Amino acid sequence: LADPTILSSSRKKRDIQRELAQALRVLDGDQRQLNYLRFVKRREMLHIGVRDLLRLCSVPETLVALSTLAEVLISMTYWVCASTLKRECSVPKNVFNGFTVLAMGKLGGGELNFSSDVDLIYLYDRDREEPGSISASDYFLRLAQRVTGGLKDFTGEGYMYRVDLRLRPEGKSGYVAYPLDGFERYYRPRLATWERLALLKAWPVAGSRALAHAFLDMARPFVYD
């Protein structure tokens, strides 16, 4: 941190992604991989914090840097959890890939601050269900729980983020993950004004981008019409 060349600029998203991808491939076990992500979170938060304290960046630049870091860590957490769960359930690599993590709130709007939790919604594609030892709904429920735990569980390396899932249909009483048509069935008769406003900041941060954009296309009429 004492090196001016390190502090002179913010870390690029692609550089963090490249570093994490290389490191995770050589670490054995999902717990070691997740602990490495927790370590990286603390290191990158220190870098961002020092730049902010020394006024080497503007407040908007700090918020973008914090949001970018969260996006990368959530995406990598999803990758670790999905890879591990597929191995445990003997699921082929080309099956059960229709899963998306959507950011809402401050993260979705690129406005995350140092103390923010992350508002997330989990979405899966029912059409990708394949015959096997586990159904799509059960698999994606487990995956959503793994991702949530990976982000919020506290270990010797700390934790990544507090996770708030209350923006999903039915809030705390709803399922942790919903299929695309499940969101549509809920939104059509029941979408409240505050939920419309929340959807303005929905943005994909992990998983299938095609499914995420299908969700955004589905939700757009409910928000603007």
HELIX and SHEET records of a PDB file:
HELIX    1   1 PRO A    4  LEU A    7  1                                   4    
HELIX    2   2 LYS A   13  VAL A   26  1                                  14    
HELIX    3   3 ASP A   30  LEU A   53  1                                  24    
HELIX    4   4 VAL A   59  GLU A   88  1                                  30    
HELIX    5   5 GLY A  105  GLY A  108  1                                   4    
HELIX    6   6 ARG A  126  ARG A  128  5                                   3    
HELIX    7   7 ALA A  136  LYS A  152  1                                  17    
HELIX    8   8 GLY A  171  SER A  173  5                                   3    
HELIX    9   9 LEU A  180  ARG A  190  1                                  11    
HELIX   10  10 THR A  193  LEU A  199  1                                   7    
HELIX   11  11 ARG A  209  TYR A  224  1                                  16    
SHEET    1   A 4 VAL A 163  ASP A 164  0                                        
SHEET    2   A 4 VAL A 118  TYR A 124  1                                        
SHEET    3   A 4 PHE A  99  MET A 104 -1                                        
SHEET    4   A 4 TRP A 203  GLY A 207 -1                                        
SHEET    1   B 3 VAL A 163  ASP A 164  0                                        
SHEET    2   B 3 VAL A 118  TYR A 124  1                                        
SHEET    3   B 3 ALA A 177  PRO A 179  1                                        
END                                                                             
